[in-house]
Amino acid sequence: MDRSIEILSRTFLFLQWMVIAAIIAVIALMVIRLIITAADPNPFNWISRTSRRLSDPFIMPVRGGMMRATVDPKFAPLVVILITILLGWFFLALCGEVAGTLGGLILSVKRGDAVSGLGFILYGAISIYMLLIFIRIVFSWGMLTYRNRVMRFLIDVTEPLLGPLRRIIPPLGMMDISPIFAFLILWLLKMAVQGTLIRGGIPQLM
């Protein structure tokens, strides 16, 4: 295996294990919270206070959304587990595509294939844009506002696509579904780039 591809592969593997470890940690934290809540111990003892302090940053945004949707908030820890697994899977899928795109670009440069290299650049840019939209969604669940620097950057970058879609596509109740259509459009663009400019497909690093 090419040395640069090997480094890229190992970096992605490290990222993959970090995300998996984070998912397991959140699941364990939610299970502990559920067990403590079911046991109904003294809410002022050290275990209860520590559990709430660690789990509330995950549970409170979900609980607020469930209450606005008139859903029983006692199931918030289970919803957090589901969301964590889905977000972790989606994040790893996008990161894998970005890493594969970088690997393909490296190989294209070494072969002197300009057309394929351009395809990998476009494919990677679209994947990164999808990742930024995804991060914005996650941060919005955390109730971050435009005053936050990271959130301000994410809004400024992604709003040129999400803004027009939001005006065209009405929300589903209180849920903004414009990101779903944005992902669909960007996925179609990626498939078009892969089918026309990239020959041989995206390298698999794992």
N, CA and C atoms as a LAMMPS dump frame, in Angstrom:
ITEM: TIMESTEP
0
ITEM: NUMBER OF ATOMS
618
ITEM: BOX BOUNDS ff ff ff
-5.0000000000000000e+02 5.0000000000000000e+02
-5.0000000000000000e+02 5.0000000000000000e+02
-5.0000000000000000e+02 5.0000000000000000e+02
ITEM: ATOMS id mol type element x y z
1 1 1 N 0.847 -1.197 0
2 1 2 C 0 0 0
3 1 3 C 0.884 1.249 0
4 2 1 N 0.476 2.26 -0.76
5 2 2 C 1.19 3.519 -0.797
6 2 3 C 1.285 4.106 0.619
7 3 1 N 2.443 4.696 0.94
8 3 2 C 2.69 5.201 2.289
9 3 3 C 1.667 6.253 2.701
10 4 1 N 1.364 7.191 1.812
11 4 2 C 0.4 8.241 2.137
12 4 3 C -0.993 7.656 2.344
13 5 1 N -1.36 6.648 1.553
14 5 2 C -2.665 6.003 1.712
15 5 3 C -2.712 5.253 3.036
16 6 1 N -1.601 4.648 3.411
17 6 2 C -1.541 3.916 4.675
18 6 3 C -1.723 4.866 5.856
19 7 1 N -1.094 6.035 5.797
20 7 2 C -1.247 7.03 6.876
21 7 3 C -2.697 7.497 6.956
22 8 1 N -3.291 7.75 5.796
23 8 2 C -4.683 8.191 5.751
24 8 3 C -5.601 7.114 6.314
25 9 1 N -5.321 5.858 5.963
26 9 2 C -6.132 4.747 6.451
27 9 3 C -6.04 4.613 7.962
28 10 1 N -4.832 4.752 8.508
29 10 2 C -4.665 4.644 9.952
30 10 3 C -5.324 5.805 10.688
31 11 1 N -5.274 6.999 10.089
32 11 2 C -5.94 8.157 10.699
33 11 3 C -7.445 7.943 10.765
34 12 1 N -8.007 7.435 9.669
35 12 2 C -9.449 7.174 9.653
36 12 3 C -9.805 6.077 10.646
37 13 1 N -8.959 5.057 10.772
38 13 2 C -9.21 3.981 11.732
39 13 3 C -9.223 4.529 13.154
40 14 1 N -8.264 5.433 13.46
41 14 2 C -8.225 6.048 14.784
42 14 3 C -9.493 6.847 15.045
43 15 1 N -9.928 7.639 14.048
44 15 2 C -11.152 8.422 14.182
45 15 3 C -12.351 7.511 14.391
46 16 1 N -12.379 6.416 13.67
47 16 2 C -13.482 5.465 13.793
48 16 3 C -13.579 4.913 15.214
49 17 1 N -12.453 4.517 15.786
50 17 2 C -12.458 3.981 17.136
51 17 3 C -12.82 5.059 18.159
52 18 1 N -12.417 6.299 17.932
53 18 2 C -12.775 7.39 18.832
54 18 3 C -14.286 7.616 18.845
55 19 1 N -14.893 7.608 17.648
56 19 2 C -16.341 7.812 17.566
57 19 3 C -17.078 6.645 18.209
58 20 1 N -16.621 5.421 17.964
59 20 2 C -17.259 4.253 18.571
60 20 3 C -17.16 4.321 20.091
61 21 1 N -15.989 4.726 20.595
62 21 2 C -15.816 4.859 22.042
63 21 3 C -16.76 5.917 22.609
64 22 1 N -16.946 7.03 21.872
65 22 2 C -17.858 8.081 22.326
66 22 3 C -19.303 7.574 22.343
67 23 1 N -19.682 6.811 21.334
68 23 2 C -21.032 6.253 21.285
69 23 3 C -21.271 5.324 22.472
70 24 1 N -20.306 4.436 22.744
71 24 2 C -20.436 3.504 23.87
72 24 3 C -20.53 4.267 25.188
73 25 1 N -19.736 5.339 25.323
74 25 2 C -19.752 6.128 26.554
75 25 3 C -21.115 6.784 26.77
76 26 1 N -21.686 7.35 25.703
77 26 2 C -23.008 7.986 25.829
78 26 3 C -24.074 6.956 26.165
79 27 1 N -24.024 5.795 25.508
80 27 2 C -25.004 4.745 25.794
81 27 3 C -24.896 4.298 27.255
82 28 1 N -23.665 4.089 27.705
83 28 2 C -23.469 3.675 29.107
84 28 3 C -24.005 4.729 30.066
85 29 1 N -23.766 5.993 29.753
86 29 2 C -24.237 7.084 30.611
87 29 3 C -25.756 7.122 30.665
88 30 1 N -26.412 6.923 29.525
89 30 2 C -27.871 6.934 29.49
90 30 3 C -28.453 5.738 30.239
91 31 1 N -27.81 4.563 30.115
92 31 2 C -28.293 3.374 30.83
93 31 3 C -28.167 3.587 32.336
94 32 1 N -27.047 4.151 32.767
95 32 2 C -26.871 4.445 34.195
96 32 3 C -27.935 5.425 34.671
97 33 1 N -28.222 6.446 33.855
98 33 2 C -29.248 7.436 34.216
99 33 3 C -30.611 6.75 34.357
100 34 1 N -30.931 5.841 33.432
101 34 2 C -32.208 5.131 33.498
102 34 3 C -32.296 4.257 34.75
103 35 1 N -31.193 3.573 35.073
104 35 2 C -31.183 2.703 36.248
105 35 3 C -31.362 3.522 37.517
106 36 1 N -30.648 4.647 37.606
107 36 2 C -30.753 5.491 38.805
108 36 3 C -32.153 6.079 38.925
109 37 1 N -32.725 6.491 37.783
110 37 2 C -34.084 7.048 37.812
111 37 3 C -35.094 6.001 38.233
112 38 1 N -34.934 4.763 37.74
113 38 2 C -35.864 3.692 38.097
114 38 3 C -35.741 3.315 39.569
115 39 1 N -34.512 3.353 40.083
116 39 2 C -34.303 3.009 41.49
117 39 3 C -34.815 4.11 42.421
118 40 1 N -34.962 5.326 41.869
119 40 2 C -35.477 6.475 42.61
120 40 3 C -34.709 6.697 43.919
121 41 1 N -33.4 6.896 43.82
122 41 2 C -32.637 7.137 45.051
123 41 3 C -32.797 8.593 45.501
124 42 1 N -32.093 8.915 46.538
125 42 2 C -32.081 10.291 47.01
126 42 3 C -31.501 11.193 45.924
127 43 1 N -32.256 12.173 45.401
128 43 2 C -31.757 13.001 44.3
129 43 3 C -30.593 13.902 44.683
130 44 1 N -30.282 13.974 45.981
131 44 2 C -29.207 14.859 46.416
132 44 3 C -27.924 14.11 46.771
133 45 1 N -27.924 12.774 46.614
134 45 2 C -26.689 12.062 46.927
135 45 3 C -25.69 12.213 45.775
136 46 1 N -24.456 11.789 46.024
137 46 2 C -23.372 12.023 45.056
138 46 3 C -23.633 11.325 43.73
139 47 1 N -24.128 10.102 43.747
140 47 2 C -24.353 9.336 42.52
141 47 3 C -25.397 10.022 41.642
142 48 1 N -26.507 10.422 42.243
143 48 2 C -27.577 11.071 41.479
144 48 3 C -27.117 12.409 40.905
145 49 1 N -26.435 13.2 41.712
146 49 2 C -25.986 14.507 41.24
147 49 3 C -24.96 14.37 40.127
148 50 1 N -24.036 13.411 40.276
149 50 2 C -23.025 13.197 39.238
150 50 3 C -23.662 12.701 37.948
151 51 1 N -24.623 11.791 38.087
152 51 2 C -25.317 11.267 36.904
153 51 3 C -26.043 12.369 36.157
154 52 1 N -26.738 13.226 36.885
155 52 2 C -27.463 14.321 36.234
156 52 3 C -26.501 15.313 35.592
157 53 1 N -25.411 15.622 36.278
158 53 2 C -24.462 16.597 35.738
159 53 3 C -23.839 16.111 34.426
160 54 1 N -23.565 14.813 34.334
161 54 2 C -22.938 14.264 33.128
162 54 3 C -23.936 14.027 31.996
163 55 1 N -25.147 13.664 32.335
164 55 2 C -26.116 13.28 31.301
165 55 3 C -27.039 14.407 30.863
166 56 1 N -27.235 15.42 31.702
167 56 2 C -28.166 16.5 31.346
168 56 3 C -27.797 17.234 30.046
169 57 1 N -26.5 17.474 29.757
170 57 2 C -26.2 18.143 28.476
171 57 3 C -26.709 17.384 27.249
172 58 1 N -26.863 16.077 27.363
173 58 2 C -27.407 15.284 26.26
174 58 3 C -28.926 15.2 26.33
175 59 1 N -29.437 15.071 27.542
176 59 2 C -30.867 14.804 27.712
177 59 3 C -31.719 16.051 27.588
178 60 1 N -31.254 17.181 28.136
179 60 2 C -32.106 18.367 28.192
180 60 3 C -32.552 18.868 26.819
181 61 1 N -31.654 18.977 25.814
182 61 2 C -32.143 19.411 24.489
183 61 3 C -33.176 18.462 23.904
184 62 1 N -32.952 17.142 24.078
185 62 2 C -33.91 16.152 23.566
186 62 3 C -35.224 16.243 24.324
187 63 1 N -35.13 16.396 25.634
188 63 2 C -36.344 16.496 26.446
189 63 3 C -37.151 17.737 26.059
190 64 1 N -36.447 18.846 25.808
191 64 2 C -37.161 20.05 25.396
192 64 3 C -37.892 19.85 24.085
193 65 1 N -37.239 19.188 23.126
194 65 2 C -37.893 18.914 21.847
195 65 3 C -39.08 17.987 21.998
196 66 1 N -38.959 16.979 22.871
197 66 2 C -40.067 16.046 23.098
198 66 3 C -41.246 16.741 23.76
199 67 1 N -40.962 17.638 24.684
200 67 2 C -42.052 18.363 25.347
201 67 3 C -42.766 19.286 24.373
202 68 1 N -41.986 19.93 23.474
203 68 2 C -42.636 20.787 22.472
204 68 3 C -43.496 19.966 21.52
205 69 1 N -43.102 18.698 21.305
206 69 2 C -43.881 17.812 20.43
207 69 3 C -44.928 17.035 21.214
208 70 1 N -45.143 17.408 22.477
209 70 2 C -46.119 16.761 23.362
210 70 3 C -45.88 15.257 23.491
211 71 1 N -44.61 14.872 23.584
212 71 2 C -44.23 13.473 23.814
213 71 3 C -43.691 13.35 25.23
214 72 1 N -44 12.235 25.889
215 72 2 C -43.565 12.025 27.266
216 72 3 C -42.042 12.107 27.348
217 73 1 N -41.495 13.079 28.103
218 73 2 C -40.038 13.274 28.14
219 73 3 C -39.284 12.232 28.951
220 74 1 N -39.995 11.316 29.629
221 74 2 C -39.282 10.329 30.446
222 74 3 C -38.481 9.348 29.587
223 75 1 N -38.823 9.288 28.296
224 75 2 C -38.099 8.402 27.393
225 75 3 C -36.914 9.105 26.713
226 76 1 N -36.569 10.295 27.177
227 76 2 C -35.487 11.061 26.567
228 76 3 C -34.165 10.295 26.518
229 77 1 N -33.752 9.578 27.584
230 77 2 C -32.485 8.834 27.493
231 77 3 C -32.472 7.807 26.368
232 78 1 N -33.604 7.135 26.136
233 78 2 C -33.671 6.165 25.039
234 78 3 C -33.561 6.861 23.689
235 79 1 N -34.178 8.026 23.571
236 79 2 C -34.086 8.794 22.329
237 79 3 C -32.645 9.264 22.107
238 80 1 N -31.981 9.664 23.196
239 80 2 C -30.573 10.077 23.088
240 80 3 C -29.718 8.925 22.565
241 81 1 N -29.96 7.71 23.056
242 81 2 C -29.21 6.542 22.591
243 81 3 C -29.42 6.332 21.097
244 82 1 N -30.678 6.398 20.665
245 82 2 C -30.984 6.209 19.245
246 82 3 C -30.323 7.277 18.389
247 83 1 N -30.444 8.533 18.806
248 83 2 C -29.854 9.637 18.048
249 83 3 C -28.332 9.505 18.006
250 84 1 N -27.731 9.112 19.114
251 84 2 C -26.272 8.97 19.168
252 84 3 C -25.782 7.919 18.181
253 85 1 N -26.474 6.787 18.124
254 85 2 C -26.073 5.72 17.203
255 85 3 C -26.222 6.178 15.756
256 86 1 N -27.352 6.819 15.441
257 86 2 C -27.592 7.274 14.07
258 86 3 C -26.583 8.351 13.66
259 87 1 N -26.342 9.309 14.557
260 87 2 C -25.399 10.383 14.24
261 87 3 C -23.98 9.853 14.092
262 88 1 N -23.616 8.903 14.965
263 88 2 C -22.285 8.314 14.866
264 88 3 C -22.09 7.573 13.56
265 89 1 N -23.101 6.815 13.162
266 89 2 C -23.034 6.083 11.891
267 89 3 C -22.922 7.044 10.714
268 90 1 N -23.745 8.102 10.727
269 90 2 C -23.74 9.044 9.612
270 90 3 C -22.42 9.803 9.557
271 91 1 N -21.908 10.203 10.712
272 91 2 C -20.644 10.926 10.761
273 91 3 C -19.503 10.071 10.222
274 92 1 N -19.449 8.801 10.632
275 92 2 C -18.403 7.912 10.152
276 92 3 C -18.529 7.653 8.658
277 93 1 N -19.765 7.55 8.172
278 93 2 C -19.957 7.331 6.739
279 93 3 C -19.421 8.51 5.93
280 94 1 N -19.724 9.728 6.382
281 94 2 C -19.243 10.912 5.665
282 94 3 C -17.724 11.047 5.781
283 95 1 N -17.188 10.8 6.981
284 95 2 C -15.737 10.881 7.148
285 95 3 C -15.026 9.829 6.301
286 96 1 N -15.627 8.646 6.192
287 96 2 C -15.051 7.611 5.349
288 96 3 C -15.009 8.028 3.891
289 97 1 N -16.06 8.712 3.45
290 97 2 C -16.082 9.189 2.066
291 97 3 C -15.035 10.278 1.843
292 98 1 N -14.896 11.169 2.817
293 98 2 C -13.885 12.223 2.701
294 98 3 C -12.49 11.606 2.645
295 99 1 N -12.235 10.633 3.535
296 99 2 C -10.928 9.98 3.546
297 99 3 C -10.681 9.233 2.237
298 100 1 N -11.705 8.522 1.746
299 100 2 C -11.56 7.822 0.475
300 100 3 C -11.315 8.766 -0.681
301 101 1 N -11.962 9.929 -0.629
302 101 2 C -11.753 10.937 -1.666
303 101 3 C -10.319 11.455 -1.653
304 102 1 N -9.799 11.712 -0.455
305 102 2 C -8.404 12.161 -0.35
306 102 3 C -7.454 11.098 -0.894
307 103 1 N -7.739 9.834 -0.583
308 103 2 C -6.912 8.751 -1.112
309 103 3 C -6.963 8.687 -2.625
310 104 1 N -8.173 8.847 -3.182
311 104 2 C -8.307 8.844 -4.635
312 104 3 C -7.603 10.018 -5.28
313 105 1 N -7.656 11.182 -4.632
314 105 2 C -6.979 12.362 -5.17
315 105 3 C -5.465 12.159 -5.176
316 106 1 N -4.946 11.557 -4.111
317 106 2 C -3.507 11.283 -4.061
318 106 3 C -3.088 10.352 -5.19
319 107 1 N -3.871 9.3 -5.404
320 107 2 C -3.543 8.349 -6.471
321 107 3 C -3.67 9 -7.842
322 108 1 N -4.668 9.882 -8.023
323 108 2 C -4.856 10.56 -9.314
324 108 3 C -3.681 11.475 -9.621
325 109 1 N -3.205 12.188 -8.602
326 109 2 C -2.054 13.079 -8.793
327 109 3 C -0.824 12.27 -9.18
328 110 1 N -0.626 11.135 -8.525
329 110 2 C 0.545 10.314 -8.834
330 110 3 C 0.455 9.7 -10.232
331 111 1 N -0.773 9.456 -10.708
332 111 2 C -0.946 8.911 -12.061
333 111 3 C -0.948 10.008 -13.119
334 112 1 N -1.097 11.253 -12.684
335 112 2 C -1.196 12.354 -13.625
336 112 3 C -2.551 12.424 -14.304
337 113 1 N -3.595 11.919 -13.639
338 113 2 C -4.948 11.901 -14.199
339 113 3 C -5.697 13.144 -13.714
340 114 1 N -5.695 14.204 -14.52
341 114 2 C -6.288 15.478 -14.112
342 114 3 C -7.808 15.398 -13.999
343 115 1 N -8.444 14.671 -14.926
344 115 2 C -9.917 14.575 -14.919
345 115 3 C -10.392 13.873 -13.652
346 116 1 N -9.777 12.749 -13.336
347 116 2 C -10.141 12.019 -12.123
348 116 3 C -9.824 12.853 -10.879
349 117 1 N -8.703 13.567 -10.902
350 117 2 C -8.356 14.417 -9.768
351 117 3 C -9.395 15.493 -9.526
352 118 1 N -9.871 16.137 -10.624
353 118 2 C -10.929 17.137 -10.495
354 118 3 C -12.197 16.517 -9.927
355 119 1 N -12.505 15.298 -10.384
356 119 2 C -13.687 14.611 -9.862
357 119 3 C -13.586 14.358 -8.373
358 120 1 N -12.413 13.927 -7.919
359 120 2 C -12.228 13.671 -6.488
360 120 3 C -12.321 14.966 -5.677
361 121 1 N -11.817 16.071 -6.23
362 121 2 C -11.916 17.354 -5.526
363 121 3 C -13.38 17.758 -5.36
364 122 1 N -14.159 17.653 -6.431
365 122 2 C -15.58 17.998 -6.358
366 122 3 C -16.329 17.056 -5.423
367 123 1 N -16.035 15.772 -5.535
368 123 2 C -16.694 14.774 -4.695
369 123 3 C -16.389 15.036 -3.219
370 124 1 N -15.12 15.332 -2.919
371 124 2 C -14.735 15.617 -1.542
372 124 3 C -15.361 16.898 -1.023
373 125 1 N -15.436 17.927 -1.878
374 125 2 C -16.034 19.196 -1.45
375 125 3 C -17.51 19.006 -1.1
376 126 1 N -18.217 18.213 -1.892
377 126 2 C -19.631 17.957 -1.616
378 126 3 C -19.773 17.174 -0.312
379 127 1 N -18.894 16.183 -0.097
380 127 2 C -18.942 15.392 1.141
381 127 3 C -18.681 16.279 2.36
382 128 1 N -17.723 17.18 2.255
383 128 2 C -17.42 18.091 3.359
384 128 3 C -18.609 19.023 3.626
385 129 1 N -19.256 19.484 2.562
386 129 2 C -20.426 20.368 2.729
387 129 3 C -21.558 19.619 3.438
388 130 1 N -21.752 18.352 3.07
389 130 2 C -22.763 17.54 3.76
390 130 3 C -22.405 17.383 5.228
391 131 1 N -21.127 17.213 5.508
392 131 2 C -20.679 17.081 6.889
393 131 3 C -20.934 18.365 7.681
394 132 1 N -20.727 19.526 7.048
395 132 2 C -20.984 20.805 7.722
396 132 3 C -22.471 20.965 8.04
397 133 1 N -23.338 20.566 7.103
398 133 2 C -24.783 20.621 7.358
399 133 3 C -25.14 19.71 8.527
400 134 1 N -24.538 18.528 8.543
401 134 2 C -24.783 17.569 9.613
402 134 3 C -24.354 18.15 10.966
403 135 1 N -23.17 18.758 11.01
404 135 2 C -22.681 19.343 12.26
405 135 3 C -23.594 20.485 12.708
406 136 1 N -24.08 21.285 11.746
407 136 2 C -24.997 22.373 12.1
408 136 3 C -26.269 21.823 12.744
409 137 1 N -26.789 20.717 12.214
410 137 2 C -27.993 20.116 12.788
411 137 3 C -27.742 19.687 14.225
412 138 1 N -26.605 19.025 14.444
413 138 2 C -26.271 18.559 15.796
414 138 3 C -26.125 19.741 16.749
415 139 1 N -25.427 20.789 16.309
416 139 2 C -25.228 21.954 17.169
417 139 3 C -26.546 22.673 17.455
418 140 1 N -27.448 22.681 16.485
419 140 2 C -28.735 23.336 16.711
420 140 3 C -29.546 22.596 17.772
421 141 1 N -29.395 21.28 17.836
422 141 2 C -30.054 20.517 18.896
423 141 3 C -29.483 20.892 20.254
424 142 1 N -28.228 21.3 20.272
425 142 2 C -27.608 21.733 21.516
426 142 3 C -27.94 23.162 21.884
427 143 1 N -28.875 23.761 21.153
428 143 2 C -29.361 25.12 21.433
429 143 3 C -28.276 26.178 21.283
430 144 1 N -27.27 25.933 20.422
431 144 2 C -26.267 26.963 20.174
432 144 3 C -26.859 28.03 19.262
433 145 1 N -26.559 29.285 19.538
434 145 2 C -27.127 30.385 18.779
435 145 3 C -26.084 30.973 17.827
436 146 1 N -26.518 31.969 17.061
437 146 2 C -25.64 32.617 16.082
438 146 3 C -24.487 33.351 16.756
439 147 1 N -24.62 33.621 18.042
440 147 2 C -23.543 34.313 18.76
441 147 3 C -22.32 33.417 18.965
442 148 1 N -22.538 32.1 18.903
443 148 2 C -21.415 31.17 18.994
444 148 3 C -20.616 31.196 17.689
445 149 1 N -19.296 31.305 17.765
446 149 2 C -18.471 31.455 16.568
447 149 3 C -18.591 30.276 15.624
448 150 1 N -18.55 29.07 16.187
449 150 2 C -18.645 27.871 15.349
450 150 3 C -20.01 27.806 14.669
451 151 1 N -21.075 28.063 15.445
452 151 2 C -22.419 28.02 14.875
453 151 3 C -22.591 29.108 13.823
454 152 1 N -22.003 30.279 14.051
455 152 2 C -22.094 31.365 13.084
456 152 3 C -21.426 30.967 11.765
457 153 1 N -20.263 30.31 11.867
458 153 2 C -19.584 29.829 10.667
459 153 3 C -20.435 28.787 9.928
460 154 1 N -21.014 27.848 10.679
461 154 2 C -21.822 26.793 10.057
462 154 3 C -23.047 27.377 9.36
463 155 1 N -23.688 28.344 10
464 155 2 C -24.874 28.964 9.396
465 155 3 C -24.491 29.736 8.136
466 156 1 N -23.41 30.523 8.216
467 156 2 C -22.987 31.317 7.061
468 156 3 C -22.639 30.432 5.864
469 157 1 N -22.052 29.259 6.131
470 157 2 C -21.618 28.375 5.046
471 157 3 C -22.782 27.583 4.461
472 158 1 N -23.686 27.103 5.3
473 158 2 C -24.742 26.196 4.83
474 158 3 C -26.047 26.898 4.454
475 159 1 N -26.243 28.108 4.938
476 159 2 C -27.516 28.796 4.67
477 159 3 C -27.753 29.081 3.186
478 160 1 N -26.714 29.331 2.349
479 160 2 C -26.988 29.541 0.922
480 160 3 C -27.747 28.401 0.258
481 161 1 N -27.628 27.18 0.787
482 161 2 C -28.408 26.06 0.252
483 161 3 C -29.674 25.828 1.066
484 162 1 N -29.557 25.854 2.384
485 162 2 C -30.712 25.55 3.228
486 162 3 C -31.76 26.658 3.198
487 163 1 N -31.314 27.919 3.066
488 163 2 C -32.258 29.039 3.065
489 163 3 C -33.28 28.954 1.943
490 164 1 N -32.838 28.86 0.672
491 164 2 C -33.813 28.73 -0.425
492 164 3 C -34.689 27.487 -0.304
493 165 1 N -34.105 26.366 0.141
494 165 2 C -34.902 25.148 0.306
495 165 3 C -35.972 25.338 1.376
496 166 1 N -35.623 26.059 2.442
497 166 2 C -36.573 26.291 3.526
498 166 3 C -37.744 27.142 3.047
499 167 1 N -37.476 28.063 2.116
500 167 2 C -38.567 28.899 1.587
501 167 3 C -39.461 28.112 0.639
502 168 1 N -38.903 27.1 -0.016
503 168 2 C -39.667 26.299 -0.974
504 168 3 C -40.425 25.174 -0.274
505 169 1 N -39.763 24.54 0.699
506 169 2 C -40.322 23.362 1.363
507 169 3 C -40.832 23.769 2.743
508 170 1 N -42.132 23.685 2.974
509 170 2 C -42.665 24.084 4.287
510 170 3 C -42.244 23.096 5.361
511 171 1 N -42.116 23.555 6.612
512 171 2 C -41.748 22.649 7.713
513 171 3 C -42.838 21.624 7.968
514 172 1 N -42.447 20.478 8.48
515 172 2 C -43.385 19.421 8.838
516 172 3 C -43.721 19.588 10.309
517 173 1 N -44.799 20.327 10.569
518 173 2 C -45.116 20.684 11.944
519 173 3 C -44.095 21.686 12.444
520 174 1 N -43.35 21.301 13.485
521 174 2 C -42.282 22.146 14.014
522 174 3 C -40.907 21.705 13.522
523 175 1 N -40.891 20.726 12.627
524 175 2 C -39.624 20.141 12.171
525 175 3 C -39.233 20.708 10.816
526 176 1 N -38.036 21.261 10.744
527 176 2 C -37.494 21.777 9.489
528 176 3 C -36.911 20.602 8.701
529 177 1 N -37.532 20.277 7.564
530 177 2 C -37.087 19.12 6.783
531 177 3 C -36.222 19.528 5.593
532 178 1 N -35.853 20.809 5.499
533 178 2 C -35.014 21.249 4.381
534 178 3 C -33.663 20.545 4.342
535 179 1 N -33.025 20.201 5.501
536 179 2 C -31.753 19.47 5.417
537 179 3 C -31.879 18.114 4.739
538 180 1 N -33.036 17.471 4.873
539 180 2 C -33.23 16.169 4.221
540 180 3 C -33.141 16.326 2.717
541 181 1 N -33.806 17.338 2.181
542 181 2 C -33.759 17.578 0.733
543 181 3 C -32.373 18.067 0.309
544 182 1 N -31.699 18.804 1.197
545 182 2 C -30.335 19.234 0.878
546 182 3 C -29.416 18.028 0.74
547 183 1 N -29.538 17.066 1.668
548 183 2 C -28.729 15.849 1.575
549 183 3 C -29.042 15.075 0.298
550 184 1 N -30.308 15.034 -0.078
551 184 2 C -30.696 14.314 -1.297
552 184 3 C -30.085 14.967 -2.533
553 185 1 N -30.151 16.284 -2.6
554 185 2 C -29.581 17.008 -3.743
555 185 3 C -28.073 16.799 -3.811
556 186 1 N -27.414 16.933 -2.671
557 186 2 C -25.963 16.775 -2.647
558 186 3 C -25.556 15.34 -2.971
559 187 1 N -26.341 14.371 -2.512
560 187 2 C -26.039 12.972 -2.845
561 187 3 C -26.156 12.729 -4.346
562 188 1 N -27.179 13.3 -4.974
563 188 2 C -27.341 13.158 -6.425
564 188 3 C -26.162 13.805 -7.16
565 189 1 N -25.698 14.952 -6.663
566 189 2 C -24.532 15.604 -7.274
567 189 3 C -23.293 14.722 -7.148
568 190 1 N -23.127 14.097 -5.99
569 190 2 C -21.987 13.21 -5.798
570 190 3 C -22.04 12.034 -6.763
571 191 1 N -23.214 11.45 -6.926
572 191 2 C -23.348 10.324 -7.848
573 191 3 C -23.058 10.758 -9.283
574 192 1 N -23.483 11.995 -9.632
575 192 2 C -23.208 12.502 -10.974
576 192 3 C -21.714 12.692 -11.195
577 193 1 N -21.024 13.24 -10.198
578 193 2 C -19.571 13.424 -10.301
579 193 3 C -18.863 12.079 -10.4
580 194 1 N -19.285 11.138 -9.571
581 194 2 C -18.647 9.829 -9.58
582 194 3 C -18.87 9.113 -10.909
583 195 1 N -20.054 9.296 -11.483
584 195 2 C -20.361 8.605 -12.725
585 195 3 C -19.741 9.23 -13.964
586 196 1 N -19.337 10.499 -13.886
587 196 2 C -18.812 11.176 -15.075
588 196 3 C -17.311 11.454 -15.015
589 197 1 N -16.821 11.857 -13.859
590 197 2 C -15.421 12.281 -13.764
591 197 3 C -14.508 11.26 -13.095
592 198 1 N -15.053 10.531 -12.129
593 198 2 C -14.217 9.591 -11.374
594 198 3 C -14.31 8.213 -12.018
595 199 1 N -13.191 7.683 -12.39
596 199 2 C -13.152 6.347 -12.99
597 199 3 C -12.491 5.394 -12.006
598 200 1 N -13.155 4.294 -11.767
599 200 2 C -12.622 3.299 -10.834
600 200 3 C -13.217 3.397 -9.452
601 201 1 N -14.077 4.381 -9.202
602 201 2 C -14.761 4.48 -7.914
603 201 3 C -13.886 5.087 -6.827
604 202 1 N -14.473 5.215 -5.636
605 202 2 C -13.806 5.801 -4.484
606 202 3 C -13 4.712 -3.769
607 203 1 N -11.717 4.95 -3.512
608 203 2 C -10.914 3.931 -2.812
609 203 3 C -11.475 3.626 -1.432
610 204 1 N -11.467 2.347 -1.087
611 204 2 C -11.912 1.92 0.243
612 204 3 C -10.688 1.79 1.149
613 205 1 N -10.661 2.568 2.226
614 205 2 C -9.501 2.565 3.112
615 205 3 C -9.584 1.468 4.152
616 206 1 N -10.742 0.874 4.317
617 206 2 C -10.894 -0.181 5.316
618 206 3 C -11.281 -1.477 4.626
